[in-house]
């Protein structure tokens, strides 16, 4: 009988103790975190961790996805990315790294349409199932290599990389509309920065790096050489 109340309390605590202190103060974003049920996007084995300040594995340790480090980002990181990107109701969004589909659900609740790319077939299906169960109709999951983007459906108003990269590929920047913006977590451990790029013209971009965090790598993005001469 207490389960719904316990979930409600845990969600409240997540918002008040993790997310607000991380300067997520947009009332629409906070209301969205109440409405989109994060626990419904967490694998059953980790459901108890749905509101904990940590990354949540999306596969068991023996599975290929887990070996790649695929996980849900910490709630405060998801919320801050959503707030700072500020997708609008008329916009089309491309997400790289669907994971469980939770970030796509948040984006779809703000934007007109979301395409989310997932390289792992099992995770692509998981995201598809979760979004369908949640009644999200304007987010489409595609199994694809996100490092290439999806030029055929671009340009996009918003591009979000739901994980970290050493650097943002020019191929993705080229898929932004003029005035569009991209967010990614860029760098190498232990120093990574939330990086926001706005396309200001056909060949010009403005970049800001307002906060630091660390996140697992997205698959198939170029890595720096480990050899030094």
N, C-alpha and C positions, 0 to 999 in steps of 0.2 A: 504493500500500500504506500510505502514511503518513497518508492523509486522515483516517481515524477518530481516530487518535492526535492529530493536529494539532487537530481539532475538540475533542477531550476536553481538551487543554491550554488552548486558547483559552477554553473554557467555565470551566475551573478558574480561569484568570487573571481572567476577568470577575467571578466571584464573590468571589475573594480581594482583588482590587485595586480594584474599583469598588463592589461591593455591600456587603461587610462594613464598609468604612470609612464608608459612609453609614448606619451604625447599623442595618443589617438583620442581626439576630443570631438571629432565630427559626429554629431548626434545621429545622422542617417547611418553611418557605419556602425555605430554602437547598437542601434536598433536592429540592423541587419544581422549582427552577431547573435542577437536574441532570437531572431526569427529563423535563420537557417541553422538547422540542428547539426552541429559539428559531430556529435556522437554517432549520427547515422552514416557518416562517411569514414569512420574509423574501423579498421578490421576488427572482427569480433574478439580476437585474442587480446586486443589492446584497448578495448572499449573503456575500461576503467581509467585509462590515461587521457581520455578525450579532452579534458580541460586543464591538464598539467602543462606547466611551462617547459616544454621539451619537444623535440622532434619525435614523431611516432613512426616506427617501422611499418612498411606496407607489405611485408612478406616475412615468412619465418626465416631464421638464419640459414637454413639449408637451401633456400631458393635463390635463383639467379638475381631477381630484383633486389633482394637484400644485399647480395654481394656488391651490387652497384651502389649501394647506399641510398636507395630510393625510399623516401619517407614524406610524411606531411611536415611542413615547416611548423615551427613553434607558433602558437596562436597570435602572439604579439607581433611577430614578423609579418604574418599574413595580413593582420589588421592594418599595420602601418603602411604596407605596400598598397593596399586597397585605398586607404585614405589619401596617400600622397599621389597616386595615379589619378584619382578622382574621375573614373569613367562616367560618362553622361548617357542619358536615356536614348540619344540618337546615334550612339557610336557603335562601331564594330571592333571587337577585341580579338587578338590572337594570343593564346597562352601556350608557352612551351613547357611541357611537363605536366600532364593532367593529374598524375598520381591517383588519388582516390576520387577526384572530381570536386572536392570541397571548394577550392579556390575558384574553379569555373562556376560553381553555384553562386558564390558571392558576386563574381563579376557579372554573371547573367542577370542578377537581381538589380544591377545598376545600369547595364548597357542594353542596347537593342539586340545584339547578336554576339555570340562567343564561339570561336573555333578553338579547340584545345587539342594539342598534339601530344601523343604518348608513344615512345619508342617500344615499350614493353607490351606485348599483346595481352598478357593477363591483366595488367594494370589498366590498359585501355578498356577492356571489357568491364572491369570493376568500376571504373569511372562512369561508363555508360549506364550500367545497372543502377548505381547510386543516384545519378542525376534523374533517371527515369522514375525511380521510387520517390524522389523528392518533388516530382512534378515540374522539373525544370525543362521547358520545351524550347528555349532559345539558345541552348548550348549544344554544340556538336563535337563529339570526340572522334578523332581520327588517329589510327595507328600510323605513325610516320616519324621520320628523323627530324626532330624539331630544330636542329642546327641550320637546316636549310630554309626554315619558315614555310610559307605557303603562298608564294608569289601569285599564283593563279587567282586567288581570292582577295588579294590586296589591291591597293594599299590599305593599311589599317589605321584607325584612329589611335589605338592603344595596343602595345605589345608588352606582355609580361613574361619574363623568364622565371619560373617558379623553382629556382635553385641557383647555384653559383656557376660562374664561368671565369676563365682567366681573362678573357676580353670579349666584348660583344662583336660578333661577326658583322662585317659591312653588309653582307647579304640580308641580315635582319633590319639593319638601319634603313636600307634601301626600300624596305616594304612598309615604311611609315609614310603616312600622308604628311604633306607640309602642314605644320601645326600639331601633328600627332606626337605622342610621347611613348617612350620605352622605359621599362624598369628592369633592372637585373642586379644581382649581388655579384660584384666583380672583385677579383683579387685572388690571393693565395693565402692559405692559413699561415700564420694566425691573424693576418690583416685582410679583411674584406670590407667593402663599402657598398651600401645601397646606392646604386647609380641610376640617375634619371636623365634621359636624353630626350630633348625636344628638337624636332626637325624644324628649323627656322626658314629654310629655303631649299631649292632643288639640290644644292650641294653643301648646305651649311647646317650645323647641329650645335646646340648648346647643352652642356653637361653640368649637372650638379651632383654632389655626393654628400647628402645631408646627415647621414648616420651610418654607424658601423654595426655589422653583425657577421655571423659565420653561417654558412649553409652547405649541404652536400653538393657535389658536382652534378651537373646535368650531363647525360651521356652524349658522346660523339662530338663534343665541342673541342676545338684545338687546345692542346696543353702546351705550356712552355717547355723548351728543351731542358732536360736534366743535365746536359753536358755543358761544361764551361771551359773555354780555352784561354 
